[in-house]
Amino acid sequence: MDIFDRMKAGELFRLDDPEYSKVQEVVTRTIRLSAALNASTDVDEVREKLSGIIGARIDPSTTVFPPFHTNFGRFISIGKNVFINHACSCLDMGGITIEDDVMIGPRVTLVTENHPLDPANRKALFAKPILIRRNAWIGAGVSILPGVTIGENAIVAAGAVVSKDVEDNTIVGGVPAKFIRSIS
């Protein structure tokens, strides 16, 4: 397995990994393309630039407002009829999947990467995917941490920090996010 396969598998990888230069090449390219994306002046241009970053066509039904930030970009998948508001940040080395009809509020942070607790390995990284299921609504200023799945039709209240999976048809909120109620 190459470094990208190991990243997606959640294995530990280090900056001194013999293949880390491949990661750095993607990051450098993403930084360059992100500058153009965030200078875009209309949603069609944003879709075009973001498509270049993630390596897949963004559907015309999807709207992303800049600025949009990602450190890697290649492991992001965005469905149809998605709305992503201003200042979304995606650290996607573990993979971020946003299914159809999802709404993401401003200043949302999706983080798939983490560091080991052991100080001797702290500069290494491991990653776990984030999945946001169909028709979920992520409120303003939410942080979603590595390995979390947000269920279908779920709502995450503004300002929440989500460290555990959210069931379908539920509302969660707070720090850390906790169940508030079911959606009938």
matplotlib code that plots the C-alpha trace (Angstrom):
import matplotlib.pyplot as plt

x = [0.0, 1.2, 1.0, -2.4, -3.9, -2.3, -3.8, -7.2, -6.8, -6.2, -2.6, 0.0, 2.2, 5.1, 6.6, 9.8, 7.9, 9.8, 6.6, 5.6, 6.8, 3.8, 1.5, 3.5, 3.0, -0.8, -0.8, 1.3, -1.0, -4.1, -2.7, -2.1, -5.6, -7.3, -6.0, -7.7, -10.9, -11.1, -10.6, -13.6, -16.4, -19.3, -20.6, -20.0, -16.3, -16.1, -17.6, -15.0, -12.1, -13.2, -13.7, -10.0, -9.0, -11.0, -10.5, -14.2, -16.9, -19.1, -22.7, -24.3, -27.0, -24.3, -23.3, -20.2, -19.5, -15.9, -13.7, -13.4, -10.4, -8.8, -5.4, -5.4, -8.6, -8.2, -10.3, -13.4, -16.6, -19.6, -23.0, -25.8, -27.9, -25.4, -25.0, -21.7, -21.7, -18.7, -15.4, -15.8, -12.6, -12.0, -8.9, -9.6, -6.6, -9.0, -11.7, -14.8, -18.0, -20.9, -24.0, -26.9, -29.0, -26.7, -26.6, -23.4, -23.5, -20.7, -17.4, -17.9, -14.7, -14.5, -11.3, -10.4, -6.8, -5.4, -2.1, -1.2, -1.4, 2.1, 4.5, 7.2, 4.8, 2.9, 4.2, 2.9, -0.7, -3.5, -6.9, -10.4, -13.2, -16.2, -19.5, -22.4, -25.5, -28.2, -30.3, -28.3, -28.0, -24.8, -25.2, -22.8, -19.5, -19.8, -16.7, -16.9, -14.0, -12.3, -14.3, -17.8, -20.9, -23.7, -27.0, -29.6, -31.8, -29.9, -29.4, -26.2, -26.9, -24.7, -21.4, -21.5, -18.4, -19.2, -17.0, -19.4, -21.8, -25.1, -28.1, -30.5, -33.4, -32.0, -30.9, -27.6, -25.9, -23.4, -19.8, -19.4, -22.5, -25.3, -28.7, -31.4, -34.4, -35.7, -37.1, -40.6]
y = [0.0, 3.5, 6.4, 7.5, 4.0, 3.9, 7.3, 6.2, 3.0, 5.0, 3.9, 6.1, 8.1, 10.4, 13.4, 11.4, 8.6, 7.8, 8.6, 11.8, 13.9, 12.6, 14.1, 17.3, 17.6, 17.3, 19.8, 22.3, 21.9, 22.3, 25.5, 27.0, 26.0, 27.2, 30.7, 30.8, 29.2, 31.8, 34.6, 33.4, 35.9, 33.5, 30.1, 28.5, 29.5, 28.2, 24.8, 24.7, 25.5, 23.1, 20.3, 20.8, 20.5, 17.4, 15.7, 15.2, 17.3, 19.3, 19.0, 22.2, 21.9, 22.3, 25.7, 26.5, 30.0, 31.0, 31.1, 27.3, 25.8, 22.4, 21.1, 18.1, 18.1, 14.8, 12.8, 15.0, 13.8, 16.2, 15.1, 16.9, 19.8, 20.5, 23.9, 24.9, 28.3, 30.7, 29.6, 25.9, 24.1, 20.4, 18.5, 15.5, 13.2, 10.5, 11.2, 13.4, 12.3, 14.8, 13.1, 14.7, 17.5, 18.4, 21.9, 23.1, 26.5, 29.1, 28.4, 24.6, 22.6, 18.9, 17.3, 13.7, 13.9, 13.5, 12.9, 10.1, 10.8, 9.4, 12.3, 10.2, 9.9, 13.2, 14.6, 11.6, 11.6, 9.2, 9.8, 8.5, 9.4, 11.7, 10.8, 13.3, 11.4, 12.6, 15.7, 16.4, 20.0, 21.2, 24.5, 27.4, 27.0, 23.2, 21.1, 17.4, 15.2, 12.2, 9.1, 10.6, 9.8, 12.3, 10.4, 11.0, 14.0, 14.7, 18.3, 19.4, 22.6, 25.7, 25.6, 21.9, 19.7, 16.3, 13.5, 10.6, 9.3, 11.1, 8.8, 9.4, 11.8, 13.3, 16.7, 17.0, 20.0, 21.2, 20.6, 17.7, 17.2, 15.2, 14.0, 16.7, 15.0, 12.9, 14.5, 13.2]
z = [0.0, -0.8, 1.7, 0.4, 1.0, 4.4, 5.2, 4.2, 6.2, 9.4, 9.7, 11.5, 9.1, 9.8, 8.2, 7.7, 5.9, 2.6, 0.7, 2.5, -0.4, -2.3, 0.3, 0.3, -3.5, -3.1, -0.3, -2.3, -5.3, -3.1, -1.5, -5.0, -6.3, -3.1, -3.6, -7.0, -5.6, -2.8, -5.3, -7.4, -7.8, -8.7, -7.7, -11.1, -10.9, -7.3, -8.4, -11.2, -9.0, -6.2, -8.8, -9.7, -6.1, -5.2, -8.6, -9.3, -10.9, -8.4, -9.5, -10.8, -8.1, -5.3, -4.0, -2.1, -0.8, -0.4, 1.4, 1.5, 3.1, 2.7, 3.5, 1.1, -1.0, -2.8, -0.3, -0.4, -2.0, -2.4, -3.5, -5.3, -4.0, -1.2, 0.3, 2.0, 3.6, 4.1, 5.8, 5.9, 6.7, 5.6, 6.9, 4.7, 4.8, 6.3, 3.7, 3.9, 2.2, 2.0, 0.6, -1.3, 0.1, 3.0, 4.4, 6.1, 7.9, 8.1, 9.9, 10.1, 10.6, 9.5, 10.9, 9.9, 11.2, 14.7, 16.5, 18.9, 22.6, 23.2, 23.2, 21.3, 18.4, 18.7, 15.4, 13.5, 12.1, 11.7, 10.1, 10.3, 7.8, 8.3, 6.6, 6.5, 5.4, 3.1, 4.1, 7.3, 8.5, 10.2, 12.0, 12.1, 13.9, 14.3, 14.6, 13.6, 14.7, 13.1, 12.5, 13.0, 10.9, 10.9, 10.3, 7.6, 8.3, 11.5, 12.7, 14.5, 16.5, 16.0, 18.0, 18.7, 18.9, 17.5, 18.7, 18.3, 15.6, 15.3, 14.7, 11.8, 12.4, 15.6, 16.9, 18.8, 20.3, 22.9, 23.8, 23.5, 21.3, 23.0, 22.0, 22.3, 20.7, 17.8, 14.7, 14.1]

ax = plt.figure().add_subplot(projection="3d")
ax.plot(x, y, z, "-o")
ax.set_aspect("equal")
plt.show()
